[in-house]
Amino acid sequence: MGYMLETRGLTKRFGRGDQAQDAVADVSLHIREGEVYGLLGPNGAGKSTTLKMICGMLRPTAGEILFAGHAWRREDLYAIGSLIEEAPLYPNLTARENLRVRTTLLGLPESRVDEVLAAVDLADTGKKRAGRFSMGMRQRLGLALALIARPRLLVLDEPTNGLDPIGIEELRDQIRGFAAAGTTVIVSSHILSEVQQMADTIGIIYGGHLAYEDALRPGQDLEELFMSVCREGRRARGEVAA
């Protein structure tokens, strides 16, 4: 099984001259086709910046991205579904109307609207406008938009935001189902227990650097691993005594 996505020395620098700072530095990810890849790290570590570069929302300062074995190009965005930060919704439109806008832009059959509404449990929202949705409902509609084009790669940044425990469990099962059907999924989440139950491989970013990447083994304590990697990261940066 090959890699659906690789990054080689991926770097994003903000600012100029002496004020320039690397938000992400020399990150090389290896994400296999059909797996769930859990991207972890403390707040501000560079996770969202990395995902935004993969999804074409930010231009890398250095390094390269490979998608399905070739150099990433803008056309690959048609094969990448993403939910990063807030879902891109039209608040004055219903869930169905939001999805129809996307199917029209992408030239997709309208039947996909009913399929993804059912998949995210929003089929019964009727004429309620998205601007009146709860945060959890907005997240589910954002997921529907990400799924509408049957992506080969699905990128989810903190997808459980606003979901209740039942919604989180359902999303976890959905993500495993996407992978089982052949879709590669990158998921970033601060809920380590959920990531442990869904991820095949873990990458941990600390201080903009990829500090750890390996398969998640059965019975492995992800919380202990995460804390250990973060402690080593702080030591390397001189933030705590060795």
N, C-alpha and C positions, 0 to 999 in steps of 0.2 A: 504494500500500500504506500503510495507516494504522498508528498506534502501538498495540501491544498494551498497553504500559505507559508511563506518564509520571509523573514526580514533579515537583512545582513548589514550590521553596523548602523542600524537606523538611529538617526540623531535629529532632534529638533531644538534649535537655539532661538531664544527670544532676546531682543535688544541688540545693540550694536556697541562695538568698541569695548571699553573696559566694563560697560554695564551689561554685556551679553552674558546670559546664563543658559546652560543646557537643561531643559526640562526633561529630555530623554537623551541618553548618551550611549551609543554603540550597542543597541539592543538587537539581538539576533534570536528570533523566535522560530520554532519548528513545529508546525501544526499539521497533523496528518489528516488525510481525507476521511470524513465520516466519524471523527472523534469530537468529544466535547472537551474544549481546552479552557481551564479555569485560570484567568489572569488576575492575580491578587497583588495587594500592596497597600500600605497605609495611605491615608489621605494625602494628596499632593505628591505621590511617588512617581507619577507619570503615566498611569494606566490610561486615563481618558485621552491624553495627548497621543499616546501610541495608537489607540483605536481610531482616533480621528484621522491620523495619517493613513491607516489602512483603508479607511472609508473615503478618502479623498477630500476630507474637510480641512486638512492642513497639509501644506507642502513640506516634505522633509528637508532639513538643512543639509544632511548628508546620508549616505547609505542607500540601500535599495530594497524594494518590496517585490517578491515573486508571487504570482498568483497562478495556481495550477501549472507550475513549471515554466512560466514565461514572465518576463518583466511586466510589472503592473502597468496597465494603461487605463485611460478613462472609460473605455468601453466595458471594462470588467465590472464597473459599478452596476451594470444591469444584472450581474450574477451575484451581487452582494446585497443582502438585506441588513438594515441596521436600526438599532434603537439606542441612541446615545443622548444622554441628558433628557430634555423634554421632547416628547413626541411632536413632530411637525404637523399640527392639526389646524384646520380651519374652524375656529370656535363657533361660527354662525351656521355651520353645516352639521347634519346628523352623521352618525357613524357610517351609514351606507353611502351618503353623499361624499364624505371624505374619501372613501375607498373608490368610488366611481371616478373621482378626479384622477386618482392614481392609475386606474385601469385605462382611462382615456389617454393619459400621457404616454403610457407604455404600450398601448395598442393591445391590451389583454382582453379576453372575453369577460363579459359582465358576470358570468357564472362564478368567477373567482371571488366576487364580493360575498356571495352567500356562503361559500366554502370557508373563507377566513373568518367571517363573522361567527359562524358556528364553532370554529376551532378555538376562538378566544372567548366564547360565551357572551357575545354581544348581539346575538340575533334578535333579541326581544327589546331592544332600546327604542324602536319605533322612531317617532319624530323628535325625540329629545336631542337638543343640540349639544355638540361636544363641549362647548364652553360651560355647560352645566354638569358635566360628568365629574364624578369623584376622581381623586388622583389615581386610584386603582383602575378605574374604567379607562382613564386616559392612557395608562400604561398598556392596557390590553388592546386598545385601539392602535397605539403605536406599534405593538407587536404584529397586529393584523397588517398594517401598512408595510412592515418589514418583510412579511411572508407573501405578500400579494403576487410577486413575480416568481415564486418558487425558487428562491436563491440557492446557489451551491454553497455559499458561505453566509452564515447568520452571525452578526456581531451585536451582542447585547451588553450594554453598560448599566449595571445596577438595575436589572429588569424587575426586581421584586419590590422596588420603591412603591409604597402606597398599597401593596397587596396585603390582605389578611392572611392568617396561617393557612386557611384552606386554599386560597388563591396561590400562595407560594408553593404548596404541595402540588397543585395542579400544573403550575408552570414547570416545576422540576420534572414531572412526568412527561410534559409536552417536549421539553428540551431533549430528554432521553429518546423520545419518539422521533424527533427530527433527525437525530444522529443515526438511529436504527434504520431510517428510511434513506440515509445517504447524505444528508445535509451536514456539513461541518459547522460546528457552533463554537464561537468564542464568547465566554460569559465572564464578566467582571462583577464581583459581588463582595460585600463586606460580611455576608452571612456564611461563615466558613462551614457550618454544619450542612448547609444546603449544597455548597460546592462539593463537599466531600461525597455526597450521595449522587452527584450527577457527572462529575468530571472524570475523564480518562487520564489527562495530563495536566500538570500544574506548572505555571510560570509565576514567579514572585519578583516584582519590581520594587527596588528600594533606592531612593535617592536618584531616580532616573536611570538606574542600571538594572539589567536583568541579573538578579542575585541567585536565582535557582530555576531550573527547568528539568522536570523528570516525570515519568509515569507515576500516577498515584497508585500505590500498592494496597491490596486488601488489608484492612485492619490498621493501616497507617494513621497516626493521629495528626490530622491536618493542622489543628490549632497549635500543637506543640511544634510542628515543623515551621509554621508561619512565624511564631514568636522567636524561634531559634534563628531563622534567617534574618529577621529584623534586628535581633541583638547583635549578630555578626556585622550587619550593615552599619549599625551605630558605632561599633568598635572601629570598623574600617575608616569611618569618617571622623573618628576622634571625638564622638559625642558622649562616649562613656569610657571609663577606664578598662583596660584589657584585663 
